[in-house]
């Protein structure tokens, strides 16, 4: 059955909106400072089943799409179609609810499963997500991408002890990253008790 003009127009607008979003992300990416001109390959494979669940952002290279964000969490869950559901939260709105963005990710490195592509714009997978290193027990993770402009330090706890923080920043430095660009992420005291997004 032939699509109506209205349906065609809506589909065109949806595709255009997604394309604009991807273009905006590209522009932000182009202007970000390079913190590591020689990003290494992931240090070890990833067992996706163990990587799923909630992560707390401890620090990051600041970026336009997280500008001013604290209390940042990332929740990953396996979807029925084999993709990974992504829910990123950034603090809370005026009603006390987490401000969340929903996306999806797909593995692009079947051998090690440490490289993924992430999409928050419909069918456009524009974001690289490389698990550069992680704890054997999956208690922490260092995430980057090939340009060296983005970096995230993640942990299963919002406030690990000082020794863990020192170990993680030392490891980030060993991977070739400029520590002066790191922006610590603040978490409210009750972060660990907050319910995960439905």
Secondary structure as the mmCIF struct_conf table of DSSP 4:
data_model
#
loop_
_struct_conf.conf_type_id
_struct_conf.id
_struct_conf.beg_label_comp_id
_struct_conf.beg_label_asym_id
_struct_conf.beg_label_seq_id
_struct_conf.end_label_comp_id
_struct_conf.end_label_asym_id
_struct_conf.end_label_seq_id
HELX_LH_PP_P HELX_LH_PP_P1 UNK A 2 UNK A 4
HELX_RH_AL_P HELX_RH_AL_P1 UNK A 5 UNK A 31
BEND BEND1 UNK A 32 UNK A 32
HELX_LH_PP_P HELX_LH_PP_P2 UNK A 33 UNK A 34
BEND BEND2 UNK A 35 UNK A 35
BEND BEND3 UNK A 37 UNK A 38
HELX_LH_PP_P HELX_LH_PP_P3 UNK A 39 UNK A 42
BEND BEND4 UNK A 43 UNK A 44
HELX_RH_AL_P HELX_RH_AL_P2 UNK A 48 UNK A 51
STRN STRN1 UNK A 53 UNK A 61
HELX_RH_3T_P HELX_RH_3T_P1 UNK A 64 UNK A 66
TURN_TY1_P TURN_TY1_P1 UNK A 67 UNK A 68
BEND BEND5 UNK A 71 UNK A 71
STRN STRN2 UNK A 72 UNK A 78
TURN_TY1_P TURN_TY1_P2 UNK A 80 UNK A 81
BEND BEND6 UNK A 82 UNK A 82
STRN STRN3 UNK A 84 UNK A 92
TURN_TY1_P TURN_TY1_P3 UNK A 94 UNK A 95
BEND BEND7 UNK A 96 UNK A 96
STRN STRN4 UNK A 98 UNK A 107
BEND BEND8 UNK A 108 UNK A 108
TURN_TY1_P TURN_TY1_P4 UNK A 110 UNK A 112
STRN STRN5 UNK A 115 UNK A 119
BEND BEND9 UNK A 120 UNK A 120
STRN STRN6 UNK A 121 UNK A 121
TURN_TY1_P TURN_TY1_P5 UNK A 122 UNK A 123
STRN STRN7 UNK A 124 UNK A 124
STRN STRN8 UNK A 127 UNK A 134
TURN_TY1_P TURN_TY1_P6 UNK A 136 UNK A 137
BEND BEND10 UNK A 138 UNK A 139
STRN STRN9 UNK A 140 UNK A 144
TURN_TY1_P TURN_TY1_P7 UNK A 146 UNK A 147
BEND BEND11 UNK A 148 UNK A 149
STRN STRN10 UNK A 151 UNK A 155
BEND BEND12 UNK A 156 UNK A 159
HELX_RH_AL_P HELX_RH_AL_P3 UNK A 162 UNK A 174
TURN_TY1_P TURN_TY1_P8 UNK A 175 UNK A 176
HELX_RH_3T_P HELX_RH_3T_P2 UNK A 179 UNK A 181
STRN STRN11 UNK A 182 UNK A 184
HELX_LH_PP_P HELX_LH_PP_P4 UNK A 185 UNK A 186
TURN_TY1_P TURN_TY1_P9 UNK A 189 UNK A 190
HELX_RH_3T_P HELX_RH_3T_P3 UNK A 191 UNK A 193
BEND BEND13 UNK A 194 UNK A 194
HELX_LH_PP_P HELX_LH_PP_P5 UNK A 195 UNK A 197
#
